[in-house]
Amino acid sequence: MLRVEHIYKKLGDFEICNISFEVLDGEYFVILGSTGSGKSVVLEAIAGGYDIDRGNIYINDVNINNIPPESRNIGFVYQDYLLFPHLSVRENILFGLKTKKMSKNIMDEILQKISSMLNIEHLLDRRPLTLSGGEQQRVAFARAVVTSPKILLLDEISSALDPGTKKKFQHNLKKMHRELNTTTIQITHDFNEAVYLADRIAIMGNGQIYQIGTVDEIFNHPKSKLVEDFIGHGL
């Protein structure tokens, strides 16, 4: 379980303030908010990209505030993919496994399983720059989950996709989550995407979380005007 307690981070004139929430094991948790609401700052704080000014972050009751990013066992899929252009798709996906003491046969088995689930087996010998946006996204996702992270963080991962590709990717994402059961936190500004994917949603704005609940709870019982307005714009 991930537990975020009263975290605060100031970046120039912007700050996230008193952010608190819990994400259960295997849950798909979506932080929903407009651009500039502070969603990415929260995600980076969990990953270790930002040192928080105050508050605490726990994974399974272990405080990770001072644990370096590479030791947190967190997978991160960025909005712009961040694939290595000089490596093949195969090498990109296996990159995170290179530091683990694992036989080539085991790595190949894992690669086959993940690439099959994402339907990218035929892309393994290609380079990232020859792929479409949707293909690059699936490769980036494969690279993040191949190490079996405790927590998977997804940063606006479908925002650059065209509507048809986006819908297919969301379907694959939901299927992958059911099969892998990885605790997942996604940020998005897309209300419909949040409704389709999330077990629970946190509505964020102005560096604060305004409400957390299931889709029905937030839709039927909004607790602030900001939440009401966001739901209204999403319809």
Stockholm file with secondary structure:
# STOCKHOLM 1.0

chainA/1-235         MLRVEHIYKKLGDFEICNISFEVLDGEYFVILGSTGSGKSVVLEAIAGGYDIDRGNIYINDVNINNIPPESRNIGFVYQDYLLFPHLSVRENILFGLKTKKMSKNIMDEILQKISSMLNIEHLLDRRPLTLSGGEQQRVAFARAVVTSPKILLLDEISSALDPGTKKKFQHNLKKMHRELNTTTIQITHDFNEAVYLADRIAIMGNGQIYQIGTVDEIFNHPKSKLVEDFIGHGL
#=GR chainA/1-235 SS CEEEEEEEEEETTEEEEEEEEEECTTCEEEEECCTTSSHHHHHHHHHTSSCCSEEEEEETTEECTTSCGGGSCEEEECTTCCCCTTSCHHHHHHGGGTTSCCCHHHHHHHHHHHHHHTTCGGGTTSCGGGSCHHHHHHHHHHHHHTTCCSEEEEESTTTTSCHHHHHHHHHHHHHHHHHHCCEEEEEESCHHHHHHHCSEEEEEETTEEEEEECHHHHHHCCCSHHHHHHHHHHC
#=GC SS_cons         CEEEEEEEEEETTEEEEEEEEEECTTCEEEEECCTTSSHHHHHHHHHTSSCCSEEEEEETTEECTTSCGGGSCEEEECTTCCCCTTSCHHHHHHGGGTTSCCCHHHHHHHHHHHHHHTTCGGGTTSCGGGSCHHHHHHHHHHHHHTTCCSEEEEESTTTTSCHHHHHHHHHHHHHHHHHHCCEEEEEESCHHHHHHHCSEEEEEETTEEEEEECHHHHHHCCCSHHHHHHHHHHC
//
